[in-house]
């Protein structure tokens, strides 16, 4: 058998294999995800859902395994977003739909059951005395009767923690217990506070700055070795440093030095003159 005939037979064989496995040009390169279609979602929720999934939708062609991974990410992100809007019992199922056998794209179909939109029920703070309990409740942006909102919940958690951090409790921990009422769409929220010990500044470290820049940072902090920890002082100091224009980036980290001292590290990137 001649070499040319063998070559032709091999070409035919490869073509038959390609046909058998339906590996056309589009399938070989994968399919792109064109958009996400929503079923069962209220009109008011759609813009928030679209904003939530836009950053995780790739633009190019994807293999089946990669598309499944993206679909799982979309499903998770949609569930988080709906719960953040107050649909605390929402369920989401995302499946892939290809409009035609020869199309180069797929549509992710999100089937949603929103359920009732929950409002805030009772609010409470535990782990502290009566006076601090009332002060903590006063800084929580959420109010009984309003729709549950995860952004307001985060703000409230940070605000409660700030009260104690400004009293020297650098390692305060605030957790939120959410209890859904059975008879009504209300979510009771309890902020549990663990203040921890009152601590002092044990050490201040400035990284990435010149000698002049390090002096500027230390002066602005207003907290020195032996000072009682005060978080708002640090936050305001960083804001002042940013306004000077001397730094391109600023980052503050804290770590314990034993049980009653804290190490403060300020990492900077100086702006070019």
C-alpha positions, 0 to 999 in steps of 0.5 A: 500500500502506498504512502499516499493511500495510507495518508488518505485513510488516516485522514478519513479515520480522523474525520470519522472520529471527530464526527463520532464525538461531535467535536466541531470548531465551537465545541473544541474551543468551548462555549461562552456564557452570554447572559443569566436569565432569571425566573421567579425573581421580582422586578425590584431584585433584578438590578441587584442580582445583575450587579452581583454576578457581572464580575464573575461572568467570563467573556471568552469560550469556556470548557464544560467543566469551567462553565459548571464552575461558573454556574456554581459561583453564580448560584452561590452569589445570587443566593447571598445577594437575595439573603442580603436583600431580606429574602432569607429563605430564598433558594436558587438553582442555576442550569445551563441552556443552549438555544441551538445545537450549533450556537456558540454560546449558552444561557445560564437560567436561574430559577429562584424562589424568593419567598417572603422578604423579612423585616427586622424583629427584635434587637438585642445586645448581650455580653455587656452591662445595661448602659453599654447595651443601650449605647450599642443599640443606639449605634445600630442602623437597623431598626425593628420593622425595616426590611433586613439589609445585610449592609446595614447589619455589617455597619451595625456590627462594626459600629458596636465593635467600635464602641468597645475598641475606643475603650481600649478593647482592641480584640473585641469580637461581635457576633450576630445571632439571627433567629427567624420567627415561624409565624411571621417574616421577622428576623430577630437579631442579637449582637453578642459582644466579647470585649476582651481585655483593655490593652495598651500599645506595645509597639508601633512599626512603620514599613515602606517609608523613608526616615522623614515619612516614618516620622510623619506617620508616627506623629499622625498616629497620636498613639505611642508605646504605653498609650491605651488603644483607641481605634477611632484615633487610628482611623482618623490618623490614617485619613489625615495621612491620606489627605497629605498626598505624601503616600500612594497607599496606606495599610494598618494591621494589628496583632497581639503582643501578649494578653494586654498589649497590641502591636500596630504596623503601618505599611505605606507606599510613598508617592513619587515627588 
